[in-house]
Amino acid sequence: MQNTTPLSSIMALAFAACLPAGAALANPSAAKIIPGVAGQDVPAGALVISQSQRRIYLKQGDGTALSWPIAIGKSGKAWLGWSRVNGKYVQPAWSPPAEVKHDNPRMPDLIPGGAPNNPMGARAMTLDRSEIAIHGTTPAMRKSIGTAASYGCIRMYNEDVIDLYDRVGVGAAVLAVK
C-alpha cells in the first residue's frame, strides 16, 4: 500500500519526534526550509525575517525552521541585514518613539504593560537597532499581521510571540531579508 501522507507532514512529524520530551510546537506543520538566505551562513537558533513572505523563521539544528506570520515595516521603514536580540520583556510598558509621536500627537507618552492598547502585546524582544523589536500586538491590530504596517518593528500574534519568546535567547542572531 502506498503512503499518501504529504512529505511536509512527514517532515514535520519527524522534526517533532526529535524535540525533547514535553516540548511542543505551536503549529507542527511549521517545520520548513528557510527561504531567501542563499549565500548567508545562518546558524541554528537564528531568526530570519522574510520581508516578502511576511514570516519569521527560527532555524533549527537540522536546517529546517519553525515559522510564524508577521507584520513588517511599512514602505520606507522596513530594514534588511543582521541584528541581535538584546533584551526580552514580558508585557512591557511602551513609550512611542519620537517619529510615532510626531505622526500621532494625541498618543499617550507611556502605555502601561498589559494595557489593551499597548502595541507591544504580550512579549517583546528588542534588537540592537534603534527602537526596533519583535513583539506581540493589540487585539485591534491582529488584522495587520501579514501586512507592511509598522515603523520597523516585527509584529506577531500574541500567542506566536509567546511561543517564539520561549525559544529564543538574548544574543540570538536576527537576519532580515527581502
Secondary structure, DSSP 8 states (H G I E B T S, - for coil): ----S-HHHHHHHHHHHTS-TT---SSGGG-EE--S-TT----TT-EEEETTTTEEEEE-TTSEEEEEE-BEE-TTT---EEEEEEEEEES--B---HHHHHH-TTS-S-B-TT-TT-TTTTEEEEESSTT-EEE---GGGGGGTTSEEESS-EE--HHHHHHHHHH--TT-EEEEE-
